[in-house]
Amino acid sequence: MFKQPVSILVGLGFPAEIRSVMDAYRHLCEWPASLRDSAHSVAPKACSAALSGEIEAETARGLFAAFAEKHDLLAPEIDAIAASLLRRDGVPRVR
């Protein structure tokens, strides 16, 4: 298990939390072959190494998060979304 999950966007932009090395590994295995790149080739190897106890889970988490960031998969943090909905004077914007 990761100390803190990696929140990514899946499907039509729905957030999902990747909570463990196995979750990350599964997601990486499902990544389309045509979109695989150097970031993708490193991340599943790290997950495999973490699953076999060769490296720490947090190391694999960092490489998975780097993969997700490179591919614009990281979900925005809730605080950032809430802040974007406030005007400079702290009053919520009406939409």
N, C-alpha and C positions, 0 to 999 in steps of 0.2 A: 504494500500500500504506500502511496505517496503521502508525505506530510501534509501537502496541500494539493487538491486536484488541479488539473489543467482544464480550464473551461474553453471549449471550442465550439464552433458553429458547424452543424451538420445539416444535410438535406437542404431544405429551403431556408436556411439560416436559423434553425432551431438550436438553442444551446444544449450542450451535453457536457457532463463532467467526466473527465478521464481520471479515475481515482487510483489506478494501480498500473504496474508494469504490464500485466496481462491485458488490461483495457487498451493501453497504448499500442501494444504489439498487435492486437486484433485490428485496431483501426488502421495501422500501417499495412497490414496484410491485405486489407480491403481497398487500399488506395489503388486507383487505376494504373495499370502498367505503363500506359502512355504518358502519365504525368510524373513518373518516378524520376528523381534526379539525385544529385550527390547528397543532399540533405536527407532524402528518403533512404538512401543506401546505408547511411550511418545509424539512423535512429533504430531500425529493427535489429541491427547487430547489437546495439547497446541494450535493447530490451532483452534480447536473447541472453546476453552476458549477465544481466541482472537476474534473470530467471534462474540461471544456473549458479548464482552466487559469486560470480567472478568480479562484478562491480556493484556498487551501491545502487539502490532503487532511485535515489535522488539524482544520481549522475544520468541515468536513463531518462528520468523526468526532464532534466535540463535539455537533453538532446531532442526529446520529443517536443518540448515547448519551442525550441529553436526551429524545428521542422514546421510546427503549426504556425509560428510567426512568419516564416518565410513564405508560406502559402496563404497568408491572410485568413487563417482559421481561428485565431484567438478571439474569443467572445469578449466584447467590451465589458469592463467592470461596471457593476451596478452603480457605484458612486459616480463614475464618469458620466453615465447616462443621466442620473438624477441632477448632476451639476449642469449638464447641458440644457436641462429643462427650466432652469432658473434664470431670471434676468439678473443683471448686475446688482440690482438692489435687493436680491434675495426673494423676490416675489415670483411665484410660478408663472410661466408663460401660458396663455390661453391658446389652445389650438382649435 
